[in-house]
Amino acid sequence: MTIIKQEDLIQSVADALQFISYYHPVDFIKHMAAAYEKEQSPAARDAMAQILINSRMCAEGHRPICQDTGIVTVFLKVGMDVRWDATMSVEDMVNEGVRRAYQHEHNTLRASILADPAGARKNTKDNTPAVINMTIVPGDKLEVLVAAKGGGSEAKSKFAMLNPSDSIVEWVLKTVPTMGAGWCPPGIIGIGIGGTAEKAMLLAKESLMEPIDIQELIERGPKTTAEKLRVELYKKINQLGIGAQGLGGLTTVLDIKVSDYPTHAANLPIAMIPNCAATRHAHFVLDGSGPVALEPPSLEDWPTLTYNPVNARRVNLDTVTREEVATWKPGEVLLLNGKMLTGRDAAHKRMTEMLHKKEALPVDLNNRFIYYVGPVDPVREEVVGPAGPTTATRMDKFTRQMLKETNLLGMIGKSERGPAAIEAIRDHKAVYLMAVGGAAYLVSKAIKKSRVLAFHDLGMEAIYEFEVEDMPVMVAVDVNGNSVHESGPREWQAKIAELVEIG
């Protein structure tokens, strides 16, 4: 019989969440570095370089890989011979560990969890509660899988109840392009097949915690149905040419995971959940001997890269004109300098409500740029914590009104814009710039000053003013409505098809 103390579980969960906030799994780094080395698309290669540089900076500085420090998901396998020295429930112990991790004074993590999701959507302030899955298994140990799942990748989760005669491969290849780039590829896609609707989703989510081993599988050859699906889907998804950040390229996924479970004769449930370039998870076992301390990776596991974009254009946001913006080309790298505003979902909703009521906005957006970001709180000498972009498509429904009624000049976010937003950008001769999702700490180093201007009550969703120095972005939609997220994947899908045919 093993006795597990309350404090041991709490502290182990807290330490693991701190650990994964700044350390990528080593297998992820090695496979991302290998993908970077073979990548031929300049835009995708640039994005992967930023992700790898950001990752090393976070490992060195012990600060979050991404500003979205995730919703905590925990899988517990509790041995039947485990006994507890505790006054709290297991769920409460896990949540206390989450609370302790996210309020750590030396590495504060962003609290993103909102209670009353269909109503007031009020931030719980400590990122609790976690989503906890628990099973009772033979043995005398407690096995813990802990993950922090970003909202951008979680938003791209898909589920379908297929007919038994339907093709799983066909459904996946049809569905992946509809996910856009908001899940921040390249990453891992988990697929759950069978059981019931909720079981398929759990299978997909838990599979994302497995080591990246697709190359080893290809070398030895697949044997089971699940392994054969993994290899086929890995090759065919990468042949779509979506590429890093959806810019077009050779690598869209680093691995495909497939887990299955027996299902009803009338059903073929399938779930698909992507893990982004900020994939964060850890595995540990409590055996009654005390809390678990995870072993830090060696910095030698990271490639040594420097970010020095060739032919980048420096832009002064304080003096930039519409005539200058009109000369920017799709795919061009810019280094932004000067002052920009920030605002994401809640701020846009509030501003549009004010515009409907003919009320004056608390900030002047005329000829300004707005950055879709919810930064992490700063610690120590920081001006701002990690401050990478959020998914831009969530702001699409606000775009036309914002451009028309405020004379906003440009927007900065991650991933593609939808057709309605692109039309609005074209009609108002505005521009959309893309920052790399998964490079939040790198981006934050370009922010030299930060202050809250409006909507203080919204916390990380308030409107800030950032003063930046050489903040790297790419022209994603130009004033004529040309989108690199449409042209890039189309170009690279054709190139990859040629390479496959030649090969």
N, C-alpha and C positions, 0 to 999 in steps of 0.2 A: 504493500500500500504506500502510495506517495502522498505527502501532505504539501499542498501548494499554498503559500501565504498570499494574502490579499495584496500586500505591498509589492511582492515579486511580480505579479501579473501587471499591476498598474505601471510600475516603473519600466518593465520590459516593453510594454506597448508604447509608452512615452518615448523611450530611447529609440525604439525601432522607427517611429514616425519622424523623429528628428534626423535619424540616420538616412532614411530614404528621401528626405527633403533635399539633401545636398549630395548624396552619392547615387549615381546611376548604378544599376547592376553591371558588373564588369562584362558579362556576356553581351549586353546591349552596346557598350562602348566599343568592344572589339568588332562586332558585326557592323556597327555604324561606320567605324573607321575603314573597314574593308569596302563597304559600299561607297564611301567617299573616294577612295583610291581608284575605283573602277568607273566612277561616274563621268560621263562625257558631256552632260548638259551643263554649261557654265552657270546658269541660274540655280539649278539644283545643287551644284557643287558649292556655290557660294552659301546657300542656305545650310547645307550640312556642315560646312566649316564653322559657321556661327554656332550651330548646335553643339559641336564638339568643343569649341573654345569655351563656350558658356559652361558646359559640363565640367571642364577642368577648373575653371574659375570658381565654381560652386564647391567643388571638392576641396579646393585650397582655402576658400573663405568661409566655408560652412554657412552658406546662405542658399535659399531655395532655387532649384533649377528653373522653376516656373512661378510666375506670380500667382497662378491658380494652384494653390497647395492642396486642392482636392477635397472630395468627400471621402471619408475613411470607410473602407470595406474590410471586414475581418472574417476569416474563416477559422473556426475553432473545432478541433477534433479532441474531445475530452475522453481520456481513458476511463473505463468503467471502474478501475481501482483507484482513481484519484479521489482524495478527500481535501476539503478546503478548510484553511484556517482564516476565516473571513466573516465579516458582518454584512458585507455588501453582496448583491447579486453579481453573477458573472458579467451581465450586461453593464451594470453600474461600474464595475471595476474597469472594463474596457473603456467606457466613456470617461472615467476619471483619468485614464492614461492619455486619451485624446486631448482632454482639457489641459492637462499638464504639458503636453508636447506643443500645443498650438499657442500657449501663453508663455513659452520659454523666453526669459528676458534677453538672452544672448542671440536667439534666432527665432524671433516672433514669426509665426506663420499666419497667413491670411485666413480669417474666419469667413467662410462662404456659405454656411448652412442657414437656411431661412425656415423658420417655423410658420405654420399656417400657409402652406404653399399656394392654396387656391384663394387666399384672402389677403391678409395684411402683409404677408411675406416679410416677417420681422427677423432680423439677424439674431441668432442665438449667442453671438459674441465669442464663443469658444470652440466652434466647429463641431459641437455635439448636436444630436446623437450620431454615432456611427451606424452603419448598416452591418448587422452582425448575423452570421450564419453559423449554427452550432450543430454538431453531430456527436453522438456517443459511440465510442469504438472500443474494442478490446484493448487492454493495456493499462499502464500506470503512469502515463505521461500526458502532458497537454501540448498539442501541436498547434502552432499559431501561424497563419498566413495573414499578413497585414499589408494593405495597399492604400494609396491615396490617389483617387481617380479624378482627373480634371473634368470640368463640366463640358468643355469643348468636344472632347472625344466621347464622353458619355452621351452627349446629345445626338451623336451619329449612330447609336445603337439601333439595330433593326431586328424585327421578328416577323415571321410568316408561318402560317399553318398551310404547308403545301399538301397537295394530293400525293398519296403514296407513289404514284407513277411519275411525278414531276422530277425534273433534273435539279439536283442540289447545285451542281457546278453552274448551270445556266442561271439559276436564281442569284447566286453570289456574283457572277460576272455582270449581270444586269443591275444589281443593287449597289455594288461598290462605287461606280461613278456618281450615283445619286448622293453619296455621302459628301461630295465635294472635298475641300481641303481643310475643313474646320477641325478635323481630328489630328491635324499636324503630322502627316506622313513625312518620312518613313517611320513606321512603327510596326506593331504586331496586331494581327486580327485573330480574335478567338471565336470559334464557331461551336455552338452546342446543337446537337441533333438528338431528337427523341424525347422520351418522357412526356411531360405535359408542357404547357406554355412556360410556366415559371421554372420548371426544371431545366428546360433548354437554355434559358437565360442564365441560370446559375452555372451550368456547365460551361457556357461561353466565358463568363466572368472569371471563374476559377482557373480556366485553362491559360489565362493571360499571366498567371503566376509561374508558369513552367519555364525552364531554361530555354534559351534560343538554341536550337540544334538542327535546323533544317538542312544545313550543308552536310552534317554528319549523316542525316537520314538519306539524303540524295546519294551520298557516296556508298552507303551499305545497301541501299535499295529498300523501298517500302514493302511491307508484308501484309499488314492489315488493311481493311477498307479505309479506316481513318487515316492511316499513313499515306495511302495512295491518294486520298483526297487532298491531304496537306501538300504533297509534292505537285499535283496537278494545279491546284489553286495558287500556290506560290508562283509557279511559272506564268500562269495565265493572267494573274492580277498584275504582275510586273510588266507583262506585255501590253497592258493598257496604256502605259506611258504616262501615267498621272504624275509620278515623280515626287521629289521632296517638296513639301509645301504646296503641292498641286501645280508646280511650275513646269512640269514636263521633265522626264528623265528616265533612267534605267531602273531605279529602285523606288518602288512604292511601299513594299512590305519587306521587313527583315525576316519575318517568319509568319507562318500560318499554324494555328493550333486548332485541333479538332477533337472534341470529346463527345461521346455518344452514350445513350441509355435506351433500354428497351421501351417501346411505345405501343400505343393502341393500333390495331390493324387498320383502322380507318384514318389514321393521322400520320403526318410527317412534319412535326414541329421543328423549326430551325431558327436559331438566334445567332446574330453576328454582332460582336462588340469589338471596336478597335481600341488599342492602347496607343497613346500618342508618343511623340518624341521625348516627352518627360516621363516615360514609364517608371513607376515607383512601386516597388514591392519588396518584402522581406519575409523570410521564413525562419522561425526559431522554435525550440522545444524547451518547455519547463519540466524539470524532473524532480523538483523539490529541493534542489541544492542552492537556490537563490535566483536573483534576476539574471537575465541573459544579456551579455554585452556582445554586440555584433562586431566582427573583425573588419576594420577599415581596409579598403582596397589600397593598393600601391599607386602612386601617381604615375609610375612607369606604365600602367595599363592604358593611360591616355596618350594619344598622339600629341606631339608638340607642334602646334600651329599658331600662326599669327594672322590677324585679320587686316588685310591691306587691299581693299578693292581697287582693281585697276580701272582707270578712266572714270572714276566716280566724279559726279558733279557736286560741288558745294553750293548749298542754297541758304540764303539768309531769309528766314521766315518773317522777319520784321520789315523787310523792304520788298519782298517778292511781289511781282505784278501778275495779272492775268495774261499779259502778253508773254512773259517769261514762262509761265506754266504751260502755255500753248506749245512751247518748243520741246517739252519733255516727251521722250519716246517710251513706248511700252517696253518693259524689261530693263530700262536704264536704272543704274544704281545712283542714289542721291545720298549725300551726307547733310543732314539738316542741322541748322544752327539758328539760335534765336528762341523766341517764345511760342509755345503752342498751348492750346487748351486740351483738357481731357473730358470725356463724358461717355458713358456706356448706357446700358438698358434703362435703368431707373432715372438717370438724368435726362435722357432723351424723352422718356415718357412724360416727365414733369414739364420739360420745356415745350413739348408739343401741346400739352394741356393749357399752358399759359398762352401760347400763340393762338389757340382756338378761342380763348377768352379775351384776346386782344390786350393782354397784359405785357408789360415790358419785361424782357428777360434780364436776369441778374448779371449777365455777361454780354459783351458785344462780340458777335461772331463775324462781323463784316470783314471779308478778306482774310479771315483767320483759318488755321488748320486745327482740327479736333482729332485727338488720339483716343481710340477706343481701348481704354485700359482701366484696370482696378488694381493699383499697386499694393505691394506688401508694405506694412509699416516699417519705417527705418529703425535701425539699431545703431548704437555707438555713433560713429562720425558720419553715417550715411545721410545724404540729402533725401533719398527715397529708397525703399527696398526694391527688390526685383519687380520690374515693370514692363513685362512683355505684353503684346497685343491680345485682345480678345476677338472672338469670331465676328467678323464684320457683317455677315448676312443677317444677324439679329437686329441690326440697325437699318436694314433695307427699307422697312415699312415707314421709317421716319425721314428717309433721305430726301425725297422730293420736296416736302414741306420745309425742311431745314435749309435746303439750297435756295428755294424760291423766296422764303420770307426773312431769311437772316443774311443772305449774300455770303454764306460760307464758301470758302474757296477750295478747301480740300479736306480729306479724311484719311486717317491712318488706322489700319487694323490688320488682322490676319485672315488669310484665305480669300476665296473669291467673293464677288458681288453677284447678286441675282439679276435677272433681266430688267426688272423694274428699276433697280438702283442704277444699273448701267445706263438705261435710257435717261434717267434724271441727271446723271453726271454729264452725259453728252448734251442734253438740252440746255444745261446751265453752264456749260464750258468749265466744269469743275474737274477735279482729279482725285483718284483714289490711290494711295500709296500703301504698300504692304511691308510690315515688319515681320521678322521671322518668329513664329511661334516655337517656343522651346529655347529661346535665347534671352530670357528675361533679365538675368543678372548682367549679361553683357550690355544690354540696352540701358539698364539703370546707370551704368558707369558714364553714359553720355549725358545724363541729367545732372546739371550743375546747381540748379535752384528749383525749389518746389514750394508752392503755397496753395491752400484751399481758397477758392474764390466764392463758391456758392454751394448750396445744398449740403451744408456740413453734416446734417442728420443722416445722410446716406452713407457715411463711412467711406469705404474704399470706392463707392460709386459716386462720390461727390465730384464736383467740377474743380479740378486743379489747374494751375498754370505751371507748366514746366519750362525751364530755360535749358536748352540742350546745346551740346557741342559735338558736331560730327556724328549724329545719330544715323545709323545706316538703315535705309529703306529702299524699296524698289518701286518703280512706277508700274502699278498693276492695271489701272484703267486710265487711259489718257483722255484728253478733252474731247476726243472724237468717239469715245466709247469703245476703243479697242482694248480687249482684256487679255493679259498674258495667261490667265487661267483657262482661257478658251484656246488660244493659239498654241501655247506650250505643249499641253498633253496631246493635242491633235498632231503636232509636228513630230513628237517623240514616239507616238504610237506607230506612225508611218515608218520612222527610222528603225524602230525595233522590229517591225514586220519584215523589213528588208534584211536586217541582220539575221533573223531567224531563218529566212528563206535561203540566204547565202550559206548559213551554218548547216 
